[in-house]
């Protein structure tokens, strides 16, 4: 999830998520990431953004297997939709030959580059984001998506991330105030949060969902 008001960065984050899904669909793995198509839509300096992201964490199946499979076996709801199953969609990318203008001056991407690191808001939870005291590093599904975005921005580097653990009551305010650049945490996409989340008094932009728990919010009388 990203702040509204910077469509370029929201698009960047969403298409990294899409690239990991598309890589699985095309049977491109972490070891064969170089086979994924280049794109200059975000500027020539980002032509390898998808390759760098896949090299950093693997395709969606590899991310899922590494973090969730042992505890939450991958069921049909979280498989790539081939027209008859699953809810995980790899959307079409369109033409890869168009060259974009590069990061907008003063935009979120430009700010992250000038700062030298990406700020990810996470929630500490097993298999999604947990701190490995032995290796002194964060691990989990949400952490891998932060690493993928960092790798895309910083030419394959994944050590340029500052993780901020946010409780549910503070996550939207922290994102709106700019304490974090994006939320990579267990957060359900709802109309309220998309249009006007009450705590932050703002709406937010969601990427394509990267995990479905099978639950839905239902209106009660």
C-alpha positions as CSV (number, residue, x, y, z in Angstrom):
1,X,0.0,0.0,0.0
2,X,1.3,3.5,-0.9
3,X,0.1,7.1,-0.3
4,X,-2.3,8.6,-2.8
5,X,-0.8,11.6,-4.7
6,X,2.2,9.9,-6.3
7,X,0.8,7.6,-9.0
8,X,4.3,7.0,-10.4
9,X,5.6,5.4,-7.2
10,X,2.3,3.5,-6.7
11,X,2.6,2.1,-10.2
12,X,6.3,1.2,-9.6
13,X,5.4,-0.8,-6.5
14,X,2.4,-2.5,-8.1
15,X,4.4,-3.6,-11.2
16,X,7.1,-5.1,-9.0
17,X,4.4,-7.2,-7.4
18,X,3.1,-8.1,-10.9
19,X,6.5,-9.0,-12.1
20,X,7.0,-11.7,-9.4
21,X,3.6,-13.1,-10.4
22,X,4.3,-13.0,-14.1
23,X,7.7,-14.6,-13.6
24,X,6.0,-17.6,-12.0
25,X,3.5,-17.7,-14.9
26,X,6.4,-17.7,-17.4
27,X,8.4,-20.2,-15.3
28,X,11.2,-17.7,-14.8
29,X,13.0,-18.3,-11.4
30,X,15.5,-16.5,-9.3
31,X,18.3,-18.3,-11.1
32,X,17.0,-17.5,-14.6
33,X,15.8,-13.9,-13.8
34,X,17.8,-12.5,-16.7
35,X,15.3,-14.1,-19.1
36,X,12.6,-11.6,-17.9
37,X,12.0,-8.8,-20.3
38,X,13.6,-5.4,-19.7
39,X,11.4,-2.2,-19.6
40,X,12.3,1.5,-19.9
41,X,8.8,2.8,-19.0
42,X,10.2,4.2,-15.7
43,X,13.3,5.5,-17.5
44,X,16.4,3.9,-18.9
45,X,18.1,3.7,-15.5
46,X,15.3,1.2,-14.4
47,X,15.4,-1.1,-17.5
48,X,16.5,-4.0,-15.3
49,X,14.0,-3.3,-12.4
50,X,12.1,-6.5,-12.9
51,X,15.2,-8.6,-13.4
52,X,16.8,-7.2,-10.2
53,X,13.6,-7.8,-8.2
54,X,13.3,-11.4,-9.3
55,X,17.1,-12.0,-8.8
56,X,16.7,-10.7,-5.2
57,X,13.8,-12.8,-4.0
58,X,12.6,-15.2,-6.8
59,X,9.2,-15.5,-8.5
60,X,6.0,-15.4,-6.5
61,X,6.0,-19.2,-6.1
62,X,9.5,-19.1,-4.7
63,X,8.6,-16.4,-2.2
64,X,5.6,-18.3,-1.1
65,X,7.4,-21.6,-0.7
66,X,10.2,-20.0,1.2
67,X,8.0,-18.2,3.7
68,X,4.5,-19.7,4.0
69,X,4.3,-23.2,2.5
70,X,5.4,-25.1,5.6
71,X,2.7,-23.3,7.7
72,X,0.1,-22.3,5.2
73,X,0.2,-24.7,2.3
74,X,-0.6,-22.9,-1.0
75,X,-4.2,-23.6,-1.9
76,X,-6.1,-22.8,-5.0
77,X,-7.1,-19.3,-3.8
78,X,-3.4,-18.2,-3.9
79,X,-2.4,-19.8,-7.2
80,X,-1.9,-18.0,-10.5
81,X,-5.2,-17.6,-12.3
82,X,-5.1,-19.4,-15.6
83,X,-8.7,-18.6,-16.4
84,X,-10.4,-21.1,-14.1
85,X,-8.7,-21.1,-10.7
86,X,-7.0,-18.9,-8.2
87,X,-7.2,-15.2,-7.3
88,X,-3.6,-14.2,-8.0
89,X,-3.5,-12.4,-11.4
90,X,-0.5,-11.6,-13.5
91,X,-1.7,-8.7,-15.5
92,X,-0.5,-7.9,-19.1
93,X,2.5,-5.7,-19.3
94,X,1.9,-4.3,-22.8
95,X,4.8,-2.8,-24.9
96,X,8.2,-2.9,-23.3
97,X,9.9,-0.7,-25.9
98,X,8.5,2.7,-24.8
99,X,11.0,4.8,-22.8
100,X,9.6,6.8,-19.9
101,X,11.0,10.0,-18.5
102,X,12.5,8.6,-15.3
103,X,11.7,9.5,-11.7
104,X,9.8,12.8,-11.3
105,X,11.9,15.4,-9.4
106,X,10.7,15.6,-5.9
107,X,8.5,12.5,-6.2
108,X,8.7,9.5,-3.9
109,X,11.1,7.5,-6.1
110,X,13.4,10.5,-6.4
111,X,13.2,11.1,-2.6
112,X,14.1,7.5,-1.8
113,X,17.0,7.6,-4.2
114,X,18.3,10.9,-2.7
115,X,17.8,9.5,0.9
116,X,19.6,6.3,0.0
117,X,17.2,3.8,1.5
118,X,13.6,2.6,1.3
119,X,11.4,2.8,4.4
120,X,9.0,-0.2,4.7
121,X,6.2,-0.4,7.3
122,X,5.7,-4.0,8.5
123,X,4.0,-5.9,11.2
124,X,5.9,-8.5,13.2
125,X,4.2,-11.8,12.6
126,X,5.6,-15.3,11.9
127,X,6.2,-16.1,8.2
128,X,5.2,-12.5,7.2
129,X,7.8,-10.5,9.0
130,X,10.0,-11.8,11.8
131,X,13.5,-10.9,13.0
132,X,16.1,-13.7,12.8
133,X,18.3,-13.0,15.8
134,X,20.9,-15.5,14.6
135,X,21.3,-13.9,11.2
136,X,20.4,-10.4,12.5
137,X,18.0,-9.9,9.6
138,X,14.3,-9.7,8.9
139,X,12.6,-12.6,7.0
140,X,9.2,-13.3,5.7
141,X,6.7,-12.8,2.9
142,X,6.3,-9.1,3.5
143,X,10.0,-8.6,3.9
144,X,10.7,-10.3,0.6
145,X,8.4,-7.8,-1.2
146,X,10.3,-4.9,0.5
147,X,13.5,-6.5,-0.8
148,X,12.1,-6.8,-4.3
149,X,11.1,-3.1,-4.4
150,X,14.6,-2.1,-3.0
151,X,16.3,-4.3,-5.5
152,X,14.3,-2.6,-8.3
153,X,15.2,0.9,-7.1
154,X,18.8,0.3,-6.1
155,X,20.1,-2.0,-8.9
156,X,19.8,-5.2,-7.1
157,X,20.7,-4.0,-3.6
158,X,18.4,-5.2,-0.8
159,X,20.3,-3.9,2.2
160,X,19.0,-0.4,1.6
161,X,15.8,-0.9,3.7
162,X,14.7,0.5,7.0
163,X,12.0,-1.6,8.5
164,X,9.4,0.0,10.8
165,X,7.2,-2.2,12.9
166,X,3.8,-0.6,13.0
167,X,0.7,-1.6,15.1
168,X,-2.6,-1.7,13.2
169,X,-3.7,1.6,14.9
170,X,-0.7,3.5,13.6
171,X,0.0,2.0,10.1
172,X,-2.2,4.4,8.0
173,X,-1.1,7.5,9.9
174,X,2.5,6.6,9.5
175,X,2.1,6.1,5.8
176,X,0.2,9.3,5.3
177,X,2.7,11.3,7.3
178,X,5.6,9.9,5.3
179,X,7.3,8.0,8.1
180,X,7.3,5.0,5.7
181,X,7.2,4.9,1.9
182,X,5.0,1.9,1.7
183,X,3.2,-0.7,3.9
184,X,4.2,-4.3,3.2
185,X,2.1,-5.9,6.0
186,X,-1.1,-7.8,6.6
187,X,-3.6,-5.2,5.5
188,X,-6.9,-6.0,3.8
189,X,-7.9,-3.8,0.8
190,X,-11.3,-2.2,1.5
191,X,-13.3,0.6,-0.1
192,X,-13.0,2.7,3.1
193,X,-9.2,2.4,3.1
194,X,-9.0,3.1,-0.6
195,X,-11.2,6.2,-0.4
196,X,-11.0,7.7,3.1
197,X,-9.4,5.8,6.0
198,X,-10.7,7.6,9.2
199,X,-7.6,7.5,11.4
200,X,-5.4,9.1,8.7
201,X,-8.2,11.1,7.1
202,X,-6.9,10.1,3.7
203,X,-7.2,7.4,1.1
204,X,-4.5,5.0,-0.1
205,X,-3.4,3.1,-3.2
206,X,-3.2,-0.7,-3.0
207,X,-1.1,-2.9,-5.2
208,X,-2.5,-6.2,-6.6
209,X,-3.0,-8.4,-3.5
210,X,-0.1,-10.8,-2.9
211,X,-1.9,-13.1,-0.4
212,X,-5.5,-14.2,0.2
213,X,-6.5,-15.6,3.6
214,X,-10.0,-16.5,2.4
215,X,-11.8,-14.1,4.8
216,X,-14.0,-11.2,3.8
217,X,-15.5,-8.3,5.7
218,X,-19.3,-8.7,5.7
219,X,-21.8,-6.0,6.6
220,X,-23.8,-6.7,9.6
221,X,-27.2,-5.2,10.7
